[in-house]
Amino acid sequence: TGDPFDLTTTSLLIAIHLFGGFSLLFSEASTVAIEKDWAIVIAAGCDADYLGRLNIALRQIDLGSKMLSPTAAGFFLMAVGEQLQPAIIAAAIINFLSFFIEYCCLTKICALVPGLMMSWGDQNESSDEDNQEKRHCTSCSFFAGLVVYFQQKIAAGGLALAMLYLNVLSVGELMTAYLVSCGISLHFIGLWKGISSIVGIFGTRAFGFVSSRYSLATTSMLSITFFLGCLSLSFGSSFVANKSVALAVLVLGISISRIGLWSFDLAISQLIQEIVPDHCRGIFGGTQHSLQAFFFALHFVSGLIWSKPDQFFILAAIGYSAVGFAFLLVLLGVYQSRIGSYSTPIG
C-alpha cells in the first residue's frame, strides 16, 4: 500500500492546513469588515431600528447558509456513497464559483453605497487631539489594541460575548464527539444540529421583537439570562441518573438556548456598532474576534486535557461557569451602566 506519510502526502497535508489557515484569516477579516463596519456605514443617517433590521437580515442569511450547506453536503455524500474524491472536487468548484459571485455582490454594494470606499479620514474633519486619538486606534500592536478595546464602554459586553466561545454546551465538535461516545447516531446528531440552526433563526426574530420594546442593554440582559437558564437545564442533566433522560434534557436545553444566544449576539454587536467610535471600530472588531478565537481554542485545549467521555462533566462545568461569568459582565458592565438605552440616529 506504500508509506501513508510519504513526501507528497505530507506536503499536501501541510499545504491544506497552511492555505486553510490563510482562508480562515481572510474570512475573519471579511466578517469584521462587513458585519461590524459596513453595516454601520450603510445605515448612516438612519435610526438604530434600521441598523437592527439590517443586522437581523445579515445574521439570518448567515444562519440560513450554515443550515443549508451541511444539509446539501449530506445529500451529496449519500448520492456518491463513500467516494470522497467527487465530494472534494465539488466543494472546490463551489468555492471557486462563490468567489466570483461574492466579488460581484461586493462591487455592486460599493457602487450603491459610495461611503464604503471612503476612509474615516475622508469622512470627518477633526481637531488635532481627535486625530492623535485616531492614529492611536488605527496604528497599534495587538497589546495596544487591547488597551483601546478595554477603554470602550462596551468592552464588558464584548468580553462576555467572547467568553461564550469557551462553552461546550453547544452544537460544536466536542459535543458531537460526546454524543457519539454515548451511542447517538450521526444521522440524529445531524438532524439535531439542523433543528438547532432553525431555532437560532427564531432567535434573530426574538431580538427584533424585544429590542423594539426595550433598550439594547435590557435586550442583552434578557437574552443572556434566557441563554443561561437553558444551559442550566442542560448542565443539570449531568445529575440525572437515567442516561436516556439526561441526554434528552441535554440536547433539548442546548437547542432552545440558541434563541438567547443569537439574540444576545445581535444585541452586543449592535451596541458595539453604535458606541465604538468610527476610527476605533476596526481595531475593536479585530480584537473582539481575536478574543473569541482565543477562548474557542482554549475550549479545544480543555478537550485535549479532559478527553475521556466520563470527564465531559468537567468541560461542561468550565463552559457553564464561563457563561455565568459572562452573565455577570453583562449585568454589571452593560445593564446597570444603561449602555445604549436610547435609540439615536446612526452616523
N, C-alpha and C positions, 0 to 999 in steps of 0.2 A: 504493500500500500504506500510505501515511501514515508519519508520523515514529515510528520504534520507541521513541524516547525522549521521548515527549510527557509532559505533566504528570501525566496519570492513571497511565501506566505507571511513571514514576519514583516517584510517591507509593506505588504498590502495592509496588514493589521495596523501598523504604525501610521500609514497614510490615512486610513479610515478614521482613526482616533484623532489625528492631527487636524485633518480638514473638518471633521465633525466638531472639534473644539472651536475652530475659526467660524464655522457656520453658526454655532450657538452664540458666540461672542457678538457677531454682527446682527444676529436675530434679536438679541437683548438690546443692542443699541437702537435698532429699528423700533422695538417696542417702547423704549423710553421716549424716543422722538415723537412717535405717532400718538400713543395713548396719554403721555404726560405733557407734551408740549404742543403738538399740532392741534389737539382738541381745544386748548385754551385760545389759540390764535384764531381758529375757525369761529369760535364763539365770541370773539372780541366785539364789544358793543352790545351784546345780548345779556339778559339776566342769568342768574345762576340756574334757573329752571331749565333753560335751553341747554346749558352745559351739562346738566344732569341727564337730560334726554339723550344727548349725544354720547355721553359715557355709557349709558344703558345700551344704546344701539351697538356700540363698539364691543361691549362685553358679550352681548347676545350673539353677535357674529362669531366672536372668538370661541365661546362655549359651543355654539352650534357646529362649528368646524371640528372641534375636538370630539364632539359626539358622533358626527357622521363619518369622519375619516377612519376611525378604528372599525366601525361597522362595515364600511365598504371594503376595508382591507380583509376583514374576516370572511366576507362572502367570496372575495377573490381567492383567498387561500383555500377555501373549501372547494372552489372550482378547479384549481390547479393541483390540489392534493398536497403531497409532501415535497413537491419540486420547488425549491427556493429560488432557483435562477430566474424563472419568469416573474416572480414577485419582485425580486431586486431590480430587474430591468424595467418593470412597470413603474416602480417607485422612482427610479432615476428619470424616466421620461416625464412623469407627472411633475417632479420638482423642476426639471428643465423648462417645461412649458409654463409652469407657475411663475417663473422669474419674469418672463415677458409680459404676462398678464398683470402681475403686480407692478411692473415698471410703467406700463401704460396707464394703470389706475392712478399711480402716484403722480405721474406727469400731468394727468387731467386735473387732479385736485390742486396741484401747484398753479395751474393756469387759472382755475376758478378762484383761488384764494392767493393773490399775489403776496400777501403778508408772510406766507410761509417761506418765501425766498429772501426775506429781509432778516438781518441780524438785529439784536436788541439795540445795537449802536445806531442803526439806521432808523429805528422806530422812535427813539426817545432822545431828547436833549436834556442832559442832567448837569448838575454842578460838579465841580472838581472833586468834592468829597464823595458824591454818589459814584462818580466814575472810578475813584480809587477802590470803593467797595465792590464795584462790578468787576474790576480787574482781579480782585482777590477771589471772587467767586468763579471766575472763568479760567484762571491760570493757577491752579494749585495742585499739590500732590494729594494722594489718597487720604493721608492722615490730616492734612489741612482741610480736605473735603469733609472729613468727619467733624471738624470744628465748625465749619459752615453749616453742616447738617444739624448739629445739636444746638445751634444758635437760633434755628427756626422754631416758631411757636408750635408747629405741628410735629416736631421731632418725636414726641412721645407716641403719637398716633402711628407715625411711620415705623418706629421701632416695634410697636405692638403688632403691626401687620407683618413685619419681617419675622417675628418670633413664632408666628403661626406655621412657618415652614419647618419648625422643629417637631411638629406634631405628626405622629404616625397613625393616629386615629383618623385616617383619610382613605382615599381610593388610590393611594400610591403603591409603589413597588413592594415595600416592606409589609404592608397589609395584605397584598396579594400573596406574597410568599407564606405568610402566616396562615391564611385561609386554605391555601393548597396543602400545607402541612397538617391541617385539620381534616383533610379529606374532601374539601369542597371542590367541585369540578370547575375547570376553566370556563366552560360554557356558562355556568351560573355566575361566575365572577364577572365575565364579560357583560352579561345581562344586567347585573347589579351596577356595574360602572356606567352603563348606558342610562339606566334609570336615575342614577345619581347626577349625571350630567343634565338630564331633563329637569330634575329638581333644582339644580343650580340656576337654570334659566328662570325658574319661578322666583329664585332669589333676587334676580335683577328687577323683576316686576314688583317684588316686595319693597325694594329700595325706592322705586318710583312712588309707590303708594305712601310709604312712611315719610320720605323726605318732602313730599308735597304738603304734609301736615305739621311736621316738626323740623327743627333745625338739623343741620348735618351733624352737629355734636351729639344731639339726642338720638339721631338715627344710628350713629356709630355705636352709641352706648346700648341701645336696644338690640342691635344686630349682634354685638359681641356677647351680650347676655344670653340671647337665644342660642347662639353657637355653643357657648359654654354649657348651657343647660342640656342640649342634645348630646354633647360629648360626655357629660356626667352620666347620662343613661348608658352610653357605650362603655365608659370606664367601669361603671358599676356592674356590668355584665361579667367582669372578671371574678366577682364574688358569688356568682350563681353556680350552684353545684351541677345542675343539668346542662351538659355541654351543648346540646341542640338548642335549648332555650337561650343559653348565653350567646351563641353565635348569631341567633336571630335578632336578639336585642342589640348586639354589637353592630351588625350591618344596618339595622333599621335606624339606630341613632346617628350613624355616620351619614346615611342618605339624607335624612331630614336636616342635619346640621348644615348641609350645603346652602340652604336658604339663608341662614345667618352669615355664613362665610362670605358669599358673594355680595350680599348686601353691605356687609362691613367693608369689604374690599372697595366697593364703589364709593362708600361714604368717605373713607380715608383718602382715596385717590382724588376725589373732588375737593376735599379740604386742602390737599397739597397744591392742587392746581390754583385754587383761589388765594391761598395765603402766602405761598413762597413767591418772592419777587421774580420777575422775568429773568433777570440776569443771574439768579441763583438756581433756577429750576433745573437746568441741565446737570449741574454738579449734585444737586439734591436727588434727582432721579437716578443718576448713576450710582450714587452712594446707597440709595434705597435698594436697588437691585443687587448691589454687592453684598449688603447685609442679608438680603433674602437668600442669595446663593450660599453665603457662609452658613446660615442656620440649616439650609437644605442639605449641604454637605455634612454638617455636624450630625444630622439625624441618620445619615448613612453610616458615619463613623460609629455611632451608637449601635447601629445594627450589626456592624462587624464585631463589636466588643461583646454584645449580648445577642449572639446569633442563634441560640437554641430556641425551639418553639416554646419550651416551658419558661423561657426568660422574657417572653414577649410582654409580660406584665410590667417589667422594668421599663421597656421602651414606651409602653402606654402611659406609665406614671410620669415619665420625663416629658412626653408630649402634652399630657393633660396639665402638668404644672406650668409648662410654657404658656399654654392658653390662659391659665389662671393668672399668670403674671401679666400677660397682655391685657386681660380684663382690668387689672389694677392700673396699668398705664393709661388706658382709655378713661377710666373713672377719674383719676387724679389729674392727668395731663391734658385731657380733651374736654370731657363733660363738665367737670367742675370749673374749668377755665372758661367755659362757654365760647369755645373757638367756633367760628363760623355760625354764630347764632342768627345772623341777619343775611338775607339774600340781597346782594348788590350787583350792579352791572359788571360784566367782565370786561377788562381791558380799558 
